């Protein structure tokens, strides 16, 4: 599930589970790391998120939580479109 707050409004978008990798499996940590790295790379390459002193800080990570940091709702929607192409974000 994708949740974000913009201009005081909570927005929720359902994201489907692929189901091909069981939780707790031997490959789960490696696949998770690859997935997270690809998300960070995609967002950094988009150039839309927040930058401080030339360093990308457009997504903050803690365990399995991701927080996107943008300066406007339009930038947030652009980041969401990069992550979920065809996901219905307008």
C-alpha positions in Angstrom: 0.0 0.0 0.0 1.3 3.4 -0.9 0.3 6.3 1.4 1.3 9.9 1.3 0.1 13.2 2.7 0.0 16.3 0.5 -1.4 19.6 1.4 -3.0 18.1 4.5 -4.8 15.4 2.5 -4.0 11.7 3.0 -3.7 9.8 -0.3 -3.7 6.0 -0.4 -3.0 3.9 -3.5 -3.1 0.1 -3.4 -0.1 -1.7 -4.9 -0.4 -5.4 -5.7 1.9 -8.0 -4.2 3.7 -10.0 -6.9 3.7 -13.1 -4.7 6.7 -14.8 -6.4 9.1 -14.5 -3.4 8.0 -15.8 0.0 8.5 -13.7 3.1 11.4 -15.2 5.1 12.9 -17.0 2.2 16.7 -17.2 1.7 16.6 -14.8 -1.3 14.3 -12.3 0.3 17.0 -10.0 1.8 19.0 -9.9 -1.4 16.0 -9.3 -3.6 14.7 -6.6 -1.2 18.1 -4.8 -1.4 18.1 -5.0 -5.2 14.5 -3.6 -5.3 15.4 -0.7 -2.9 18.5 0.1 -4.9 16.5 0.3 -8.1 14.0 2.6 -6.5 16.7 5.0 -5.2 18.4 5.0 -8.6 15.2 5.7 -10.4 14.2 8.5 -8.1 17.7 10.1 -8.2 17.8 9.9 -12.0 14.4 11.6 -12.2 15.9 14.7 -10.7 12.6 15.6 -9.1 13.0 14.9 -5.4 14.9 17.0 -2.8 18.6 17.7 -3.1 20.7 19.3 -0.3 24.2 20.4 -1.2 24.1 18.3 -4.3 23.2 15.1 -2.4 19.9 13.4 -3.2 17.6 13.2 -0.2 14.4 12.6 -2.1 13.6 9.3 -0.3 14.3 8.4 3.3 14.5 4.8 4.2 14.2 2.9 7.5 13.8 -0.9 7.5 11.1 -1.5 4.9 9.5 2.0 5.1 10.2 4.6 2.3 9.3 8.3 2.6 9.4 10.4 -0.5 10.5 14.0 0.0 9.5 16.6 -2.6 8.9 20.3 -2.6 5.4 20.1 -4.2 2.4 17.9 -4.9 3.3 17.9 -8.6 6.9 16.7 -7.9 5.4 13.9 -5.6 3.1 12.8 -8.4 6.0 12.8 -10.9 8.0 10.6 -8.5 5.1 8.3 -8.1 4.8 8.0 -11.9 8.4 7.1 -12.2 7.9 4.3 -9.6 4.6 3.0 -10.8 4.2 3.7 -14.6 0.6 3.3 -15.6 -0.4 3.3 -11.9 -3.2 5.8 -12.2 -1.4 8.8 -10.7 -2.6 12.0 -12.2 
